[in-house]
Amino acid sequence: MFNYTEHPGKTQWASRTLHFMGSVFMRMFFKIRLETVSSFPKDGPLLILSKHTTELDIPIGYAAMQTVLQRHAWCIMKASLARPRYMGFFWKIGGIPLDRDRPEKSKQYLVYARKILYNLDWTGKKEGTGNVLVLFPEETTYPKRMGEGQAAGFRFITGKPASPLNVLCAGFTYKRGFPRGEVLIRFGPVREYTREMDPGLFLHERMKEIAGLSSMEYPFEAPRVRTAGASS
């Protein structure tokens, strides 16, 4: 059985450092604008599906989410950020590593991500109301276009939720400028994902939504429908 002590969990100092980077330091280089279309749940599991344009998305987006949601977030990150040279910082901000090249090596952390999202204990029993978890479904950065959404991680982390899971899409648009550039972060409406829905088609619809929020096109075809009630 996976030993959850292998992940150090979020720490307050690391979260505050990342928030400072996004809310103060990055404003030296960017004007940051936020757009929302609805209110957001203050508790319960919330999965955020986000565009991944650049590595700057992480500090800027983290501060933006705290401003909008008034909640702390965990995040699926690339496995390389868990290397010793980073001295555990990306672990301690709530990063959960995913090895894109060898996903079988990440199963234990994907299980951990699911438990964080739903706030479950070892036995699968719910311990609290749930957490915010960020997933970059493109799995890497695509600065000027959309990458294809990868359904495997989404399918594994969400599982078959016992009750509708709140899902929120976020888009990033970067514009050059002098002396500062501009970043527009747009949040869509909260969607519900249920156990009856097809995960591949649901994610496809959300990828189109993320593309629209990022002022881009999503050129990929929808997957074959496996179950009824796939999208909303």
Disulfide bonds with the S-S distance in Angstrom:
none
